[in-house]
């Protein structure tokens, strides 16, 4: 198993970097993005950013071309 998996390079999906760049560019806030099954989990540092993202969630989905479900959480 180690021989098979050891040679593979795992690169994160482009969706993750697009979401991270979008939030940094538009809201000037850092975030962490991780992939869990069929969802992108976005963690932001405070509730103000999280609330704004929830209000504009559809704009974020459209701008980044997301196919997976988007979950917004507070805290890193």
C-alpha positions in Angstrom: 0.0 0.0 0.0 2.8 2.4 0.9 4.4 1.8 -2.6 1.2 2.7 -4.3 0.2 5.7 -2.3 3.7 6.9 -1.6 4.3 7.9 -5.2 1.0 9.8 -5.7 1.0 13.6 -5.3 -2.2 14.9 -3.8 -3.1 18.3 -4.9 -6.1 20.2 -3.5 -9.0 20.9 -5.8 -9.0 24.3 -7.6 -12.2 25.2 -5.8 -10.4 25.4 -2.5 -7.9 28.0 -3.8 -10.6 29.9 -5.6 -12.7 30.2 -2.4 -9.6 31.2 -0.3 -8.6 33.9 -2.9 -12.2 35.2 -3.3 -12.6 35.8 0.5 -9.1 37.3 0.8 -9.7 39.6 -2.1 -13.2 40.7 -1.4 -13.4 40.7 2.5 -9.6 41.1 3.3 -9.9 38.2 5.7 -7.9 35.0 5.9 -9.8 31.7 6.0 -9.1 28.0 6.0 -10.8 25.7 3.5 -10.9 21.9 3.7 -12.7 19.2 1.8 -14.9 16.7 3.6 -16.8 14.2 1.4 -19.1 16.3 -0.7 -18.7 19.6 1.1 -16.2 22.5 1.3 -15.8 23.6 4.9 -14.8 27.3 5.1 -13.6 28.5 8.6 -13.4 32.3 9.1 -11.9 34.1 12.1 -15.0 35.9 13.3 -18.8 36.1 13.2 -18.9 39.3 11.2 -17.2 37.7 8.2 -19.2 34.5 8.6 -22.5 36.4 8.6 -21.6 38.4 5.5 -20.5 35.2 3.7 -23.8 33.5 4.6 -25.8 36.5 3.2 -23.8 36.4 0.0 -23.3 32.6 -0.2 -24.9 32.2 -3.6 -22.6 35.0 -5.0 -19.6 33.1 -3.7 -20.8 29.8 -5.2 -21.4 31.4 -8.6 -18.1 33.4 -8.6 -16.0 30.3 -7.7 -18.0 27.8 -9.8 -18.5 25.5 -6.8 -20.1 22.1 -7.4 -19.9 20.9 -3.8 -22.0 22.0 -0.8 -20.5 25.1 1.0 -20.4 25.1 4.8 -19.3 28.3 6.6 -17.9 28.0 10.2 -16.5 30.5 12.7 -13.1 29.9 14.1 -9.9 28.3 12.7 
